Amino acid sequence: MQDAYELAAKIFQFHRKANILHSVFTLKSRIQVINMNLRLRCTI
């Protein structure tokens, strides 16, 4: 039974790290879109 708990903990930690990475990449892409929009406005 201990093995099942350890496996569950590892899976949870993996998902948490994956969610953090996903959030970082999403935020990064949103910032890039905002930067592009600002640059376009400045050139017009």
N, C-alpha and C positions, 0 to 999 in steps of 0.2 A: 504493500500500500504506500510505503514511503516513496518508492520509485514513481508512482503515479503523481504524487504531490510535487516531486522534484521536476518531473516532465511538465506538469501544468505551470509551475513557476517559470521554467525556461521559456515555454511558449508565450506566457504573459509578458515576460521581459522582452522577447523578440518583437511582439506586436507593439509594445510601448515604444521601442526604438524605431520601428518602422513608421509608426504614427508621427513621431517627432521629425523624422527625416521627411516624410510627406509634407508636414506642415511647413518645414523650412523651405522646401523646393516650391511649394505653392506660394508662399510669401515672396520668395525671390522672383518668381515669374510675374507676380502682381506688381512688384516694384519696377521691374523692367518695362512692363506695359505703361505704368504711370510715367516713367522717364521718357519713353518714346512719345507719349501724348504731349508731355511738356515741351519736348524738343520740337515737335511739329508745330505747336502753337507759337513758339519763339521764332520759327523761320517764316511763318505766314505774315 
